[in-house]
Structures are given as C-alpha cells and as structure tokens.
C-alpha cells in the first residue's frame, strides 16, 4: 500500500527510510478537485483512484467536483472553491495573467486529442487542403489550436478569401448535415458521435472510420497542452506533501485505467455519467492513447511543449506575454513518481508497451 510522502525537499531519502504511521491512524487531508467537464471517462483515472482507495491510502479525502459549460476550473481553484483541478493550458495561463494564483504541477495528457475531421469523399487530408473551405472551430479559446495550425500551413483564418471559419457548437450536427467541410472533434468524444450516428431509417452504422479523413494537430499542426493538473498557489505553498500524495494516487489511478479499462468505465457510469456505456468505452480507449506511452513517466511535463503552447497563446493574444516564473513546477510530479517506484518497483508508469484495444461502436453510444 502506498504511504504518505514527506515534504518534497527531503523526499528522496525519506521516502525510502522514514517510518510512517498507518494512514488509518491519521486524519485524512480533504482535497476538492475540480474537473474540466461533466462526469465522463476523460477523467476516469481520478474516479479509479477514488474507488480503488488510492487517495485514502495516501491520507487524502478527495471530492471530485463535476464541471460544465458554466464552470471554469481555474476560476474555482483560484477563488478557493477547490484546492486543485484539471484544465487546458490556455485557460490556466489566461487566469494566471489576470491575477489567478494557479500553478501547473502535472501534465496528464502527453499529446493533443483535437482533430479536424473531413469526409473522405471531399479529398481533404492535410491542413493545406482546407484553404477555401468552411472549417468548424469551437469558441472560448478552443479555436486557437486550429487557427494556429492553419497559419502554420499558409492559411490566414482572419481572411475570408483564405478560409471560412464556422463557429461550431459542441456537437457534430453541422458536419453530419454536410454544412461544413471540416469539423473540430476530440478523438474521445465528437469523433465517436459521428461513428455512433443512426440514420433516420434506423440505418447503423452510417459512417465508419473508412468514410473519414482525420487531420491531426500533432502532425504539421499547432497543438496546445490539454488535460493537466494545477493547484491553488497559496494552498500549494503550505501543502506540498498533500499535493504530491494526490499526484501519486492519481497517477496510480490512470495506470489502473490503462490496464483495467472496463472497470474504469463502470466507475464513471456509476458516478453519474449521462453518456452511454458504449460511448464511455470508446472515450476510455482514446484517452489512454493520449496518456500512454508517457516516456518520462505519467505527469511529466515536456518543457518544449510548454514553450510551444506559450508561443501560440501569446501570438493569438490569449495571453499578452509569457507567464512569470513559477507558472509550473516539475518537482512534485517527479516526487510522486519516485514515491510510486519506492512502493512498487515493478509497477509501470511509462506505458512503453501500451497497445490500444479495439472498441465496438454502438448506436448512439448506448
């Protein structure tokens, strides 16, 4: 069983040699963790850590707070409504620039899940092919990676002679109705919506992956860092131990979901998800692809990816200038990984041999 980590500055030696009182004999430290969106497999690792008892093993009493369209995780955490949360880098750094005391402490998704999807019959396979087309993007800052990818490929998203930008709702209806040439889609959500679509006459499937071209932001695009873990800075300064323990338990939860995807889907469904089991199974598999492999260990931040994200955000005015020193910390994730290695040297937190499974597409994701 995992045991609580001592303060970070003395961690390396103490994690191995220091005797720690049984967690059951200690008072649990409460932590509220704000999710970016509603209950779904996008956050399965946290639900697994809760249900498998990993947080309690680490001396924590964790409450997972569902998000939604009117909830900004960084605002909740900055205001003290939660100690920690998960969000994307654009929202995090915008909040920080506007005075929010928030600090990036772990990078869960190692690659972007955002795509532009086109119908194969249209012959649009690259970013450059989108010139002169109608391209769907989401608002609220989510449009920035797509617009930056267009610019990188010689297309000015602000010039209607180059491309028509369509303000896409968070669904795929305009794409399914062929009102737009390309649609924004997360691999773990909107992509499945297309494949799960049922025709008016009950036809299913209407579309398969063979009917689609997938334009990947990770290939010749401009991806931003997505699902990360951040903390309230003032709280973090007084609670490095609790934050490190939270990361260790969460990392263990995500590794559990890599190896026990079906169980994690059940945990999410039992926690109140409104999405069907088929959709959640697809999401769990796709989320695992975004996390694993994690070459330097789950939660490790690639500072080159950070710098690239910052450059994109400043170029498009989401933030006015690069964040001040202290916007991110890498020592806590490293401490959590060391704690996990001390607890079980055989456990795998890089997923070097991870292989995705084949997931059956179900009508309407049921």
N, C-alpha and C positions, 0 to 999 in steps of 0.2 A: 504494500500500500504506500502511496506517496505520502511524504511528510512535509510539513511546512518548511519553507526556505527561510534562512536567516537574512538579515539586511544585506543588500546587494554588495556593498563594499567588502564584506567579509565572507561572501558566499562560497567561493571556490573551495576553501579549506573546510568551512563549517558544514557544508552540505554533506561532506564525507564523514567528518569526525564528531560532530556535535550531537549529543543525545537530545532528542526532542520528546516532550511529553506527549502521550497519546492524544490524538485530536479529540476523542470523545470526552477527555477531561478538560478540554479548553473551551472557552466561549467562542462561538463562531463569529467571524467578522462579516457583517452584512455588506453586500455589494449589489447595487442595481445596475443592470447592463441594458442600455437602450439599443434595440435593433433598428436597422435602417428601414425595414418594411414589415409587412404583416407576417404572421407565422407561416413559414414555408421552409423547404429544405435548403434554401440559400443559407440558413443559419443552423443547420442540423447539428453541427459539431457542438454548439452551445447547449442545445437540448439534450444531446447524448451525455455531455459532461454532467448535466444536472441529474438526468435519470439514472446514470450509472454510478452516481455518488462521488464523482471525481472532485467536485467542488467541496463537498463536505469533508472528504478525505484530506483536503488541503486547508481545512479550518475555515471555510467560507460558507456563508448562507447567501446564495445568489438568487436574485429575482430577475428574470428575463422580461423586459418591457417591450411588447409588440409596437412596431412603428405604423406608419400610414401616410397618406398624402399630405396631411396637415401637421406632421411631426418631423421636426428637424433634429436628428440625433445630437449634432454638435451643439445646438441651442439648449437642448435638455441637459446635456452634460455640463456645458459652460455655466448654466444657471444653477447647478447643484441638484437638479432633479434626478440625476443618476451619477454614479461615480465614473462609469466607463461606458463606451458604446462602440458601434461599428458603423462606418460610412465610407464614402469615396473621398479621395484627396481634394477635389475641387471644393466641396462643401466644407471640409475641415479647414483648409487654409484660408478660405474666404471668411469663415468665422473667426479664425485666429487674427487675421488682419484687421477685423472690426472689433477687436478687443476681447474675443473669447479666449479664455485660458484653457486651451486644449492642446494635448501633446500626443503625437503618433508614437505608439510603443510596440506595435507588431503588424506585419504585413501578411495576412492570411492568403489572399488570392495572389498567386505568383504571375498571373497573366490575365489579360482582359477577356471578358466574356461578351463584349459588344461586337456586333456584326452589322453589315448591311446585307440584306437578302434580296435576290432578284429571281425572277422566273427564268429557267434555263432557256426557254424559247426566245427570250429577248437578247441572248448572247452577251450579256453584261457580266464580265468575270473579274474585272480589275477596277481600281479606283479611277483610273484614267478613262475607263469606258463610261463613267457616269456623267461626263461632260454633255451638256444639252438635255439632261434628263431631269425628271422630277424625283427628288431624293427626300425621303422621310427622316426627320430627326425629332428627338424629344426635347422639351424645354427644360427650364430650371437648372441650366448648366450642363445637362446631359448631352446637349448638342455639340459641345466643344470638341470632343474627340473626333467626331465625324467631319466637322468643318475643318479641323486641323489636318485631317487625312486628305481631304480634297485639296487644300492648299499645297500640301506636300507633293501632290501629283498634278500641279499646274492648273487647278480649277479654283476660281475665286467664288466662294459661297455667297459673297455680297453682291455679285454681278449676275443679274438675271439672264444675261446673254450667255453666261457660262453654265449655270445650273439653276433650277427652280427648287428652292428649299420649301418643303412641306412640313408644317407643324403637326407632327403625328401624335395622336392620343396614345395612351399606353395600352394599345391593342393592335391587332393586325387587320382590322376590317378594311381599311383603305387599300392595303396590299392585296387582300383576298378578292376585293372588288375590282382590282386592277386599275385603280385610280392613280396610283403612283408606280414609278418604275423600280424603286428600291425602298426598302423599309428597314428602319432600325430594329434590331432584335437582339435580346440577350440569348445566348445559347441555351440557358437553363430555363427560359420562360417563354418568350414570344416565338422562338423557333418551334417549340413544341405546339404552340397554338395553331400554327399552320399545319403541322402534321396531324393534329388531332381533329381538324376541321371536318365536320359532317355536312354533306350536301343536302339541299332542300328535299331531295327524294330519298334521303337516308343513305346515300352512297358513302362508303367509307372503305379504304381511305380515298380521299380526293387527290391528295398530294403526298408524295414521298420525297425523300432527300434527292432522289434522281431527277425530280422536277425543278430543283432549285440550284442556284449558284450562291455560294457563301463568300462574301468579301470580308476578309479577316483584318481587323485593326492591327493585329500583331504582325501582319505581313504587309509591308510597304505603307502602313498607316501610322497613326499617332495615338497610341493607347495611353490612357491615364491609369494610375493605380486605383484599383477598386477595393472591395471589402477589406478594410484594415481595422485594427483595434486602437482606440485612443482613450485617453483619460483626462479628467479634470486636473489641471496642473497643480493647483493648490493642494488638492487631495493627494495627488501622487507624491508630492514632496514629503508628506507625512506617512505614506502607506506603500513604500516600495516593496515591502515584503508581501503585502496582500496582493498588489498588482502582479508581482512575479508568480505568486501561487495561482492567481486567476489564469495567467497565461499558460502555465504548465498544465493545469486541469483542462483548459480549452484545447490546447494542442493535443492532449490525450483523447479528448472527445472527437476531434477531427480525424485522428488516426483510427479511432474506433469506427467512424462512419466510412472511412476508406475500406475497411475490412469487413464491415457488417452493414452494408447499405440498406438492406431490407429492414433491419431493426431500427435504423435511424429514421426511415420513412414512417414507421409505426410511431415512433416517439413524436415526430412532427404532427402527424394526424391526430394523435391523442392529446396534443397540446392545443388543439382548436383550429387547425388549418381548414379553410373553406375550399381549398383546391382538392381535386380527386387524387386517389392513390396512384393512378397511372401517371398523372402529371408530376406528382411528387417523386415518383421513382425515376422519371426522366431527369428532373431537376437535380436529384441527388447524384446521379451519374455524371451529369455535366459539371456540377460544382466540384466534384472530385477531380475532374480533368483540369480545372483552373488552379487547384491547390497542389496536386501531385503530378510530377515529382517536384519537390522543393529541395533544390540542390544543396543549399546550405542549412537545411532544416526548416520545418514549418515555422512561420512567423518572422523569419529573417528578412530584412529589408535590403533590396538591391539599391544602393545609393545612386547608381547611374539611372535607374528607372525613376527614382525620386527627382533627380535633377532634370530629366526629360519632362516629367509631369509639370514641374515648376515652370520650365521654359514655355510649355504650351499654355499654361494658365496665365502667365504674365503677358504673353503675346496677344492673347484674346481678351485681356482686360478683366478676367475673373478675379485676379489679384493684381494690385498695382505694382508690386515689387516682390522679390524673393523673400520668403519668410525669415524672420530673425532667428538667431541661434537658439537652439532648444526646441524647435518645432518638432523634432523627432528624437527618439532615443533608441539605440540598438542593444544596449546592455541588458535590459530587462528580458527581452526575448532570448538572448544568449544565456542568461541566468536560468530561465525556465527550461531551456533545452538541456543545460548541464544538470539541473535537478532531475529531470526525467531520465537522463543517462545514468545517473547515480542510483536511481530507484530500480532501473531495469536496463542493463547494458545491451540486452538483445532486442529491445523494442526499436521499431523503425519509425523515425520521424522525418525521413527524407523521401520515402516512397519511390526510390530509384527503380524498382521493378514493378511499379504500379501499372496495371493494364485495365482499361475501362471494360465494362461489361456491355452486352447487347440488351437494350431495354425495349420491350414491346410497346408500341404506340397504341393507345386505347381511344375509342371515340369520346371526344370532349374531355379527354384526360381522366375519365372515371376509372 
